[in-house]
Amino acid sequence: MCLHTCPPCPCLTTGDPCEPCRMTVKDRETEVVHLSNSINSVGQAESSLSEPDLGISSGGTVKERGRSRGWVLSGIISVNLLILGCALVSGSAFNSVAISSANLQVFLIILLLLTTIWMLYYQIYTSREDRAILYKDSHAGPVWLRAGLVLFGVLSLIMDIFKIANYVGYLHCDSAIKVAFPVVQLVFLVVQTYFLWIHSKDCVQLQKNVTRCGLMLTLSTNLILWMAAVTEESLHQTTIPEDTQNTSGYSGRRMYIAKASYGDDKCKCSYSSCSIFKEAYYYLYPFNIEYSLFASAMAYVMWKNVGRIADEHHHSHSKFRVKDVVLGPVLGILLVVAGLATFIVYEVEVEDDYGDTRAKAVMMHFIMNVVIMSLMSVATVVGCTIYRIDQREHVSDKNPTRTLDVGLLVGASIGQFIISYFTIVAMVGTKAKGYLDALNLAWAILTVIQIVVQNIFIIEGLHREPFHEVEPLTVFSNPYVIQGTKELCNIEGSDSKSSPELKAHNPHSHTSQMPHSEEHRPKLSWKRRVLKEVCAFLLLANIILWIMPAFGARPQFDHSTETDFYQFSMWAAIVNIGLPFGIFYRMHSVASLFEVYVIS
């Protein structure tokens, strides 16, 4: 631009600009181009600032839609499989329906093979893709849960071996499917136990929808296996008596052995030891049932963790120690021993044909259960009182494992509530005549109270922050400063021996190298000790309450009041629905109490 005030250049009138004017025009054009470029760059910068937000929002929406589609698709697969499995299991349970046990086992074999193939594919794929599993949920699959899964898995393998040995004796007159099913189930147990032990903490980031559908397939397969095992075991325990006058409806162990897996006597075993194998795998049924439930719970947690970015900053690594805890384990062990002794006597004498012996056995079983429930209720109230005066913070972060634990605890307790409340109504309706009715009523009421307070205690314990051990105060000093001080002291003619204070604070001294020795480990506070004593006692008490019904105790049919009040068919349906959940509740309580013990 020309800033001179002199008259206009004559070249402008002639139309032929001179060199100075030509340069001025070029400068003006350059300035305009530069200004337009600046405006465009600002606009591009503004658009670049706004586009990522749109991209992030759009990506988040797409991600949320993809997750919802995966959940819906896997949920549809699970619901359809469970309904189909429930229909087949229910149909095969009754002789009037033309669905044999072999038909059900064909369906189960197909499910087992599909699930096994998927688990093998998952392990191969994740081992080759480094980005498939970037995060681990530290709360999922604790070591005691996986150890319990392995224990029940090993016992289930033994059960399948006994089944194979038993069914081989019937190949000459029965379907070979009954031999193929335990063989396939044995392979499935091995693959699934290894799969859950290694991958239970995975938060999968690739092939999310495929993984969700595979995990729902695994969950559904285990639940259908659980339904089949529970139905078979319950029907053998509650066979309707041929004598209509026998209202107790008790089906003894001998009747189970005679009718297990085969409804008639047309097919005879080809060797004499078939009955031994039948009786052996009968006692292993409870472990197989619990294995299926454990595997289902772990598969559900893995399903919830698909695509999750786990945050491990708030996880505290607690250690299991039995030091300073004496009273709870001792009382719990005594309770387990007493319960086992009375249970064995009850199982032997309850099959006696004499009424007095049978009544005494049932009375002894009722008294033992009343004592156990009373002691557990008192111990749980003490534990809840400690929580009331405890100042620990509640856990605030989201945790699928905790949510599942609480849901299973509350849901499984409903089964025991059903039996207890039906018993209370029957006892009150018949005015609780006799000492057996009074003991049965007391047992039912105490069971309701004990389960309620135990649920409160466990849920509160699972949602509390772990106790943090306060290490003794340690003063760390700079060795270079100490060395400089010693040199200064030597220059000033001080004693060449090092000061006691310097020895005490010297990080290289012998005492500072043993911070974790027994004398330096802090002792448990009284609140921690009481909580650990309560947890240990409740844990062992729940074990004996799991053992008795899981291995055949059926006082609901040995005592005839409820059977007379509701009729056998209705009362058998109530017990067969509620008792499996009650058995699972006790085992799940053991796992939850163990975790509460560790974090306390």
Secondary structure by P-SEA (a helix, b strand, c coil): ccccccccccccccccccaaaaaaaaaaaaaaaaaaaaaaaaaaaaaaaaaaaaaaaaaaaaaaaaaaaaaaaaaaaaaaaaaaaaaaaaaaacccccccaaaaaaaaaaaaaaaaaaaaaaaaaaaaccccccccccccccaaaaaaaaaaaaaaaaaaaaaaaaaaaacccccaaaaaaaaaaaaaaaaaaaaaacccccccccaaaaaaaaaaaaaaaaaaaaaaaaaaaaaaacccccccccccccccaaaaaaccccccccccccccaaaaaaaaaaaaaaaaaaaaaaaaaaaaaaaaacccccccccccbbbbbcccccaaaaaaaaaaaaaaaaaaaaaaacccccaaaaaaaaaaaaaaaaaaaaaaaaaaaaaaaaaaaccccccccccaaaaaaaaaaaaaaaaaaaaaaaaaaaaaaaccccaaaaaaaaaaaaaaaaaaaaaaaaaaaaacccbbbbccbbbbbcaaaaaaaaaaaaaacccccccaaaaaaccccccccccccccccccccaaaaaaaaaaaaaaaaaaaaaaaaaaccccccccccccccccaaaaaaaaaacaaaaaaaaaaaaaaaaaaaaac
